[in-house]
Amino acid sequence: MSPISIKVQELIKRGVKIHNPATVDVDDSIDPDKIASDVVIHAGCRISGKQTSIGPGCVLGEEAPATLENCQLAGNVALKGGFFSGAVFMSDVVCGSCAHIRPGTLLEEQASCAHAVGLKQTMLMPYVTLGSLVNFCDCLMAGGTGRKDHSEVGSSYVHFNYTPNQDKATASLIGDVPRGVMLDQHPIFLGGQGGMVGPCRIEYGTVIAAGTICRKDIGKQDTLVFGGGSSSLQQRGHTFVQGVYSDINRVLTNNFIYLGNLHALLQWYLAVRSKFMSNDCYSEACHAGAMRQIRNMIDERIKRLSELAEKMPRSIEIVQHRSAGKSGKPCLLQRKFMDKWPELASKLTQKTQQNALSRDRDVFMTELENVRRRATYIEAITSLGSRAKAAGTAWLQSIVDSVAALW
């Protein structure tokens, strides 16, 4: 039997319950003080990364061994098995076994995933629930008012985030930040054995029936969507030319709106979340980790747009060659994006500092101060009145609009 490592022994002395300690690998980079004394670690788990922090009541590896590196967990998080790297889990989050959770992932209170879920560059707001066998990368999803009224992604669902032209300017916004953070919107339902072709924007209350492939924006609330699949392969007779783009306006519009929501979310964490996450070292670690992940998400989207801009010259060249040198509207739009991108990229990195202060923000923060004492984050937000929520939404929406207006 393997000897019990010094780090594992230190955790046991702190009170951490470790099943079969000889099978648990705790890297030298781990600070034992960042692991709460009542954490439970099951056999076969591996923990590493100097940024790793595990809060009270957390359980690792209940169903299968769990690998955890540079993640921050708040209280009562259950990661039942799989691989978790560079992610943040707020209180009462549950992930089933066979998970594959990669950097740029932020799961807020009471979000949950069943088994075999893959996430990367994914933001789930409170209560959002994912079924089993789900690939949900490059998404932000909100909606719902509680565990019995939550947004849901059915089992065997895929967010398609990679195009035939080999780009990933495909992030989808399912709900939004300005309204979603108020925890009072109708839930969104994405039916099982379906998929979404990013980048899409989906309104609150949308129900997409099981088996449906969503390829368009749903801009009207409380809409039922079905169909979009095909029972047999069909050849349309169109020729696919690698590297050619048509009208990119919708792709760019959705990307800039997505970036606006991320900037709004960052301001929310700076101004609002910070007031509820300074009580202990585990909460502070989660707040710092969330800020890192949101900035990571912003950088990722800018990177993907940069890659898209680099593909425009080739697209224009092919189209002009095929049309005897003529430039149609798509080419003009592509050239505009290509020429303006360096300036746009610079502005996109600065927008977080802009629109941080506003009258609506002041109204919201004043009302928040009246309710936040002796209340958890969820309790405080849900107890706010309609006036405060309207002001908060207007403040965050102004940030979204300022970024969207760049394009």
C-alpha positions as CSV (number, residue, x, y, z in Angstrom):
1,M,0.0,0.0,0.0
2,S,1.2,3.5,-0.9
3,P,2.4,5.7,2.0
4,I,0.1,8.5,3.1
5,S,1.6,11.8,1.8
6,I,2.5,14.7,4.2
7,K,-0.2,16.9,2.7
8,V,-2.9,14.3,3.2
9,Q,-1.8,13.9,6.8
10,E,-2.0,17.6,7.3
11,L,-5.6,17.7,6.0
12,I,-6.6,14.8,8.2
13,K,-5.2,16.6,11.2
14,R,-7.4,19.6,10.2
15,G,-10.4,17.3,10.4
16,V,-10.9,16.7,6.7
17,K,-12.5,13.3,6.2
18,I,-10.4,11.3,3.7
19,H,-11.6,7.9,2.7
20,N,-8.7,5.6,2.0
21,P,-6.0,8.2,2.4
22,A,-3.3,6.2,0.6
23,T,-5.2,6.6,-2.7
24,V,-5.7,10.3,-2.4
25,D,-3.1,12.6,-4.1
26,V,-2.7,16.1,-2.7
27,D,-0.1,18.2,-4.6
28,D,2.6,20.2,-2.7
29,S,1.0,23.4,-4.1
30,I,-2.1,23.0,-1.9
31,D,-2.4,25.2,1.1
32,P,-4.2,23.1,3.8
33,D,-5.6,26.3,5.3
34,K,-7.7,26.7,2.1
35,I,-9.4,23.4,2.7
36,A,-12.3,23.6,5.2
37,S,-12.1,21.2,8.1
38,D,-15.3,19.3,7.3
39,V,-14.6,18.6,3.7
40,V,-15.1,14.9,2.6
41,I,-12.6,13.5,0.0
42,H,-13.4,10.0,-1.3
43,A,-10.9,7.4,-2.6
44,G,-8.9,8.1,-5.8
45,C,-9.2,11.9,-5.8
46,R,-6.4,14.2,-6.9
47,I,-6.1,17.8,-5.8
48,S,-3.6,20.4,-7.1
49,G,-3.1,24.1,-7.8
50,K,-2.1,27.0,-5.5
51,Q,-5.4,28.7,-6.3
52,T,-7.5,25.8,-5.1
53,S,-9.9,26.5,-2.3
54,I,-12.6,24.2,-0.9
55,G,-15.3,25.6,1.4
56,P,-17.2,24.0,4.2
57,G,-19.4,21.0,3.6
58,C,-18.0,20.1,0.2
59,V,-17.8,16.5,-1.0
60,L,-15.4,15.3,-3.7
61,G,-15.6,12.0,-5.5
62,E,-18.7,10.4,-4.1
63,E,-19.5,8.5,-7.2
64,A,-16.1,8.2,-8.9
65,P,-12.6,9.7,-8.5
66,A,-12.4,13.5,-9.0
67,T,-9.4,15.5,-10.2
68,L,-9.5,19.1,-9.0
69,E,-7.0,21.7,-10.1
70,N,-7.0,25.4,-9.4
71,C,-10.8,25.5,-8.7
72,Q,-12.6,27.5,-6.0
73,L,-15.6,25.9,-4.2
74,A,-18.0,27.7,-1.9
75,G,-20.0,25.8,0.7
76,N,-21.8,22.5,0.2
77,V,-20.5,21.8,-3.3
78,A,-20.7,18.2,-4.5
79,L,-18.3,17.3,-7.3
80,K,-19.1,13.6,-7.7
81,G,-16.5,12.5,-10.1
82,G,-14.5,13.6,-13.2
83,F,-12.1,16.4,-14.2
84,F,-12.4,20.0,-12.9
85,S,-9.9,22.7,-13.8
86,G,-9.9,26.4,-13.5
87,A,-13.6,26.7,-12.6
88,V,-15.6,28.3,-9.8
89,F,-18.5,26.7,-8.0
90,M,-20.8,28.8,-5.8
91,S,-22.7,27.3,-2.8
92,D,-24.8,24.2,-3.3
93,V,-23.7,23.4,-6.8
94,V,-23.8,19.7,-7.8
95,C,-22.0,18.0,-10.6
96,G,-22.5,14.3,-11.3
97,S,-19.7,11.8,-12.2
98,C,-17.8,11.8,-15.5
99,A,-17.8,15.6,-15.6
100,H,-15.3,17.4,-17.8
101,I,-15.2,21.0,-16.5
102,R,-12.5,23.3,-18.0
103,P,-11.4,26.9,-17.5
104,G,-13.7,29.8,-18.0
105,T,-16.5,28.1,-16.2
106,L,-18.6,29.7,-13.4
107,L,-21.5,27.9,-11.8
108,E,-23.6,30.0,-9.4
109,E,-25.7,29.0,-6.5
110,Q,-27.7,25.8,-6.8
111,A,-26.8,25.2,-10.4
112,S,-26.5,21.5,-11.2
113,C,-25.3,19.0,-13.8
114,A,-26.1,15.3,-14.0
115,H,-23.5,12.8,-15.2
116,A,-21.2,13.2,-18.2
117,V,-21.4,17.0,-18.7
118,G,-18.8,19.0,-20.5
119,L,-18.4,22.7,-19.9
120,K,-15.8,25.3,-21.0
121,Q,-16.3,29.1,-21.1
122,T,-19.7,28.5,-19.6
123,M,-21.7,30.6,-17.2
124,L,-24.7,29.1,-15.4
125,M,-26.6,31.5,-13.2
126,P,-28.5,30.3,-10.0
127,Y,-30.7,27.3,-10.3
128,V,-29.8,26.4,-14.0
129,T,-29.9,22.6,-14.4
130,L,-28.2,20.5,-17.0
131,G,-29.2,16.9,-17.7
132,S,-26.9,14.0,-18.6
133,L,-24.6,13.6,-21.6
134,V,-24.5,17.4,-22.3
135,N,-21.9,19.4,-24.1
136,F,-22.5,23.0,-23.3
137,C,-19.4,25.1,-24.0
138,D,-19.3,28.8,-24.8
139,C,-22.7,29.6,-23.3
140,L,-24.3,31.9,-20.7
141,M,-27.6,30.8,-19.4
142,A,-30.0,32.3,-16.8
143,G,-33.7,32.1,-15.9
144,G,-35.9,30.9,-13.2
145,T,-36.8,31.9,-9.6
146,G,-35.8,28.8,-7.6
147,R,-35.0,25.1,-7.5
148,K,-38.6,24.3,-8.4
149,D,-38.7,26.9,-11.2
150,H,-35.4,26.7,-13.0
151,S,-34.0,26.9,-16.5
152,E,-33.2,23.4,-17.8
153,V,-31.1,21.8,-20.5
154,G,-32.3,18.3,-21.4
155,S,-30.1,15.2,-21.6
156,S,-28.0,14.6,-24.8
157,Y,-28.0,18.3,-25.7
158,V,-25.2,19.9,-27.6
159,H,-24.2,23.5,-28.1
160,F,-22.5,23.5,-31.5
161,N,-19.6,26.0,-31.1
162,Y,-17.3,25.2,-34.0
163,T,-18.0,26.1,-37.6
164,P,-17.0,24.4,-40.9
165,N,-14.8,27.5,-41.4
166,Q,-13.0,26.5,-38.2
167,D,-13.8,29.5,-36.1
168,K,-15.4,29.8,-32.6
169,A,-17.2,33.2,-32.8
170,T,-20.2,31.2,-31.6
171,A,-21.0,32.0,-28.0
172,S,-24.8,31.8,-27.3
173,L,-26.7,34.0,-24.8
174,I,-29.6,32.1,-23.3
175,G,-31.3,34.7,-21.2
176,D,-29.1,37.6,-20.2
177,V,-27.2,39.3,-17.4
178,P,-29.2,42.5,-16.7
179,R,-32.5,40.7,-16.0
180,G,-31.0,37.3,-15.1
181,V,-29.2,38.5,-12.0
182,M,-32.5,39.6,-10.5
183,L,-33.7,36.0,-10.2
184,D,-37.2,36.8,-11.3
185,Q,-37.4,35.8,-15.0
186,H,-39.3,32.9,-16.6
187,P,-37.2,29.8,-17.0
188,I,-35.9,28.6,-20.3
189,F,-36.3,25.0,-21.5
190,L,-34.0,23.4,-24.0
191,G,-35.4,19.9,-24.8
192,G,-33.3,16.8,-24.7
193,Q,-31.6,15.2,-27.7
194,G,-31.5,18.6,-29.3
195,G,-28.9,21.2,-30.0
196,M,-28.2,24.9,-30.7
197,V,-26.0,26.3,-33.4
198,G,-24.1,29.2,-31.9
199,P,-24.1,32.2,-31.8
200,C,-27.8,32.4,-30.7
201,R,-29.7,34.6,-28.4
202,I,-32.7,33.1,-26.6
203,E,-35.4,35.0,-24.7
204,Y,-36.8,34.2,-21.3
205,G,-39.7,31.7,-21.2
206,T,-38.6,30.0,-24.4
207,V,-39.4,26.3,-24.7
208,I,-37.5,24.5,-27.4
209,A,-39.0,21.0,-27.9
210,A,-37.0,17.8,-27.5
211,G,-35.1,16.8,-30.7
212,T,-35.0,20.3,-32.1
213,I,-31.9,21.9,-33.5
214,C,-32.1,25.7,-32.9
215,R,-30.3,27.7,-35.6
216,K,-31.8,31.2,-35.1
217,D,-32.4,33.8,-32.4
218,I,-35.6,33.6,-30.4
219,G,-36.4,37.2,-29.6
220,K,-39.9,36.9,-28.3
221,Q,-40.6,35.8,-24.7
222,D,-42.5,32.7,-23.9
223,T,-42.2,31.2,-27.3
224,L,-42.6,27.5,-28.2
225,V,-40.1,26.3,-30.8
226,F,-40.1,22.8,-32.4
227,G,-38.8,21.2,-35.5
228,G,-35.5,22.0,-37.2
229,G,-34.3,18.4,-37.3
230,S,-34.3,16.0,-40.3
231,S,-35.2,12.3,-40.4
232,S,-33.0,11.8,-43.5
233,L,-29.9,13.3,-45.0
234,Q,-30.6,15.8,-47.8
235,Q,-28.2,17.1,-50.4
236,R,-29.3,20.6,-51.3
237,G,-27.0,21.0,-54.3
238,H,-25.1,23.9,-52.9
239,T,-21.3,23.8,-53.1
240,F,-19.4,24.4,-49.9
241,V,-16.3,26.5,-50.3
242,Q,-13.9,26.4,-47.4
243,G,-13.1,29.9,-46.0
244,V,-16.0,31.8,-47.5
245,Y,-18.2,33.8,-45.3
246,S,-21.5,35.4,-46.3
247,D,-23.3,38.1,-44.2
248,I,-21.4,38.2,-40.9
249,N,-23.6,41.0,-39.3
250,R,-25.7,38.6,-37.1
251,V,-22.6,36.8,-35.9
252,L,-20.8,40.1,-35.0
253,T,-24.0,41.6,-33.4
254,N,-24.5,38.5,-31.2
255,N,-20.8,38.5,-30.2
256,F,-20.8,42.1,-29.2
257,I,-24.0,41.7,-27.2
258,Y,-22.5,38.6,-25.5
259,L,-19.4,40.6,-24.6
260,G,-21.6,43.4,-23.3
261,N,-23.2,40.9,-21.0
262,L,-19.8,39.7,-19.7
263,H,-18.8,43.3,-19.0
264,A,-22.1,43.8,-17.1
265,L,-21.5,40.6,-15.2
266,L,-18.0,41.8,-14.2
267,Q,-19.4,45.1,-12.9
268,W,-22.0,43.1,-10.9
269,Y,-19.3,41.1,-9.2
270,L,-17.3,44.2,-8.5
271,A,-20.1,46.2,-7.0
272,V,-22.7,43.7,-5.7
273,R,-21.3,40.2,-5.3
274,S,-18.3,41.6,-3.4
275,K,-20.6,42.7,-0.5
276,F,-21.6,39.1,0.1
277,M,-18.3,37.3,-0.4
278,S,-15.9,38.8,2.2
279,N,-17.0,36.9,5.3
280,D,-14.4,34.1,5.1
281,C,-11.4,33.0,3.1
282,Y,-13.4,30.5,1.0
283,S,-15.9,33.1,-0.1
284,E,-13.1,35.6,-0.9
285,A,-11.4,32.9,-3.0
286,C,-14.6,32.3,-4.9
287,H,-15.1,36.0,-5.6
288,A,-11.5,36.4,-6.8
289,G,-11.9,33.2,-8.9
290,A,-15.1,34.4,-10.4
291,M,-13.5,37.7,-11.4
292,R,-10.7,35.8,-13.1
293,Q,-13.1,33.6,-15.0
294,I,-15.2,36.5,-16.2
295,R,-12.1,38.3,-17.4
296,N,-11.1,34.9,-19.0
297,M,-14.4,34.8,-20.8
298,I,-14.0,38.3,-22.1
299,D,-10.5,37.6,-23.3
300,E,-11.7,34.4,-25.0
301,R,-14.4,36.1,-26.9
302,I,-12.0,38.9,-28.1
303,K,-9.5,36.1,-29.1
304,R,-12.2,34.3,-31.1
305,L,-13.2,37.6,-32.9
306,S,-9.6,38.3,-33.7
307,E,-9.3,34.9,-35.3
308,L,-12.5,35.6,-37.3
309,A,-11.1,39.0,-38.5
310,E,-7.9,37.2,-39.7
311,K,-10.1,35.0,-41.9
312,M,-11.7,37.9,-43.7
313,P,-9.0,38.6,-46.3
314,R,-9.1,35.0,-47.6
315,S,-12.9,35.1,-47.7
316,I,-12.9,38.4,-49.7
317,E,-10.2,37.1,-52.1
318,I,-12.2,33.9,-52.9
319,V,-15.5,35.7,-53.4
320,Q,-13.9,38.3,-55.7
321,H,-12.2,35.6,-57.7
322,R,-15.4,33.7,-58.1
323,S,-17.3,36.8,-59.1
324,A,-14.8,38.3,-61.5
325,G,-13.6,41.0,-59.0
326,K,-17.0,42.2,-57.9
327,S,-17.6,43.0,-54.3
328,G,-21.1,42.5,-52.9
329,K,-22.5,43.6,-49.6
330,P,-21.1,40.7,-47.6
331,C,-17.6,41.5,-48.8
332,L,-18.0,45.2,-47.9
333,L,-19.1,44.2,-44.4
334,Q,-16.2,41.8,-44.0
335,R,-13.7,44.5,-45.1
336,K,-15.3,46.9,-42.6
337,F,-14.9,44.4,-39.8
338,M,-11.3,43.5,-40.8
339,D,-10.3,47.2,-41.0
340,K,-12.0,48.3,-37.8
341,W,-11.1,45.3,-35.6
342,P,-7.8,46.6,-34.1
343,E,-9.6,49.7,-32.8
344,L,-12.6,47.6,-31.7
345,A,-10.5,45.1,-29.9
346,S,-8.8,47.9,-27.9
347,K,-12.2,49.4,-27.0
348,L,-13.6,46.0,-25.9
349,T,-10.8,45.6,-23.3
350,Q,-11.6,49.0,-21.8
351,K,-15.4,48.8,-21.6
352,T,-15.3,47.3,-18.1
353,Q,-14.0,50.6,-16.6
354,Q,-16.7,52.6,-18.5
355,N,-20.3,52.9,-17.5
356,A,-19.4,51.6,-14.0
357,L,-21.2,54.6,-12.4
358,S,-24.7,55.8,-13.1
359,R,-27.8,57.1,-11.4
360,D,-29.5,53.8,-11.8
361,R,-26.6,52.1,-10.2
362,D,-26.8,54.4,-7.2
363,V,-30.5,53.8,-6.8
364,F,-30.0,50.0,-6.9
365,M,-27.0,50.0,-4.5
366,T,-28.9,52.2,-2.0
367,E,-31.8,49.7,-2.0
368,L,-29.4,46.8,-1.8
369,E,-27.8,48.2,1.3
370,N,-31.2,48.3,3.0
371,V,-31.7,44.5,2.6
372,R,-28.2,42.9,2.5
373,R,-27.5,42.9,6.2
374,R,-28.1,39.4,7.8
375,A,-29.1,38.1,4.4
376,T,-27.4,35.8,1.9
377,Y,-26.9,36.9,-1.7
378,I,-29.9,35.0,-2.9
379,E,-32.1,36.2,0.0
380,A,-31.1,39.8,-0.6
381,I,-31.7,39.8,-4.4
382,T,-35.0,38.1,-4.2
383,S,-36.2,40.5,-1.5
384,L,-35.6,43.6,-3.5
385,G,-38.6,45.6,-4.7
386,S,-39.5,46.2,-8.3
387,R,-38.1,49.7,-8.3
388,A,-34.7,48.5,-7.2
389,K,-34.6,45.7,-9.7
390,A,-35.6,48.0,-12.6
391,A,-32.9,50.4,-11.7
392,G,-30.3,47.6,-11.4
393,T,-31.4,46.1,-14.8
394,A,-31.2,49.5,-16.4
395,W,-27.7,50.1,-15.0
396,L,-26.4,46.7,-16.3
397,Q,-28.3,47.1,-19.6
398,S,-26.5,50.4,-20.2
399,I,-23.2,48.6,-20.1
400,V,-24.4,45.9,-22.5
401,D,-25.7,48.6,-24.9
402,S,-22.4,50.6,-24.8
403,V,-20.5,47.5,-25.9
404,A,-23.1,46.4,-28.5
405,A,-23.0,49.9,-30.0
406,L,-19.4,49.4,-31.0
407,W,-20.6,47.4,-33.9
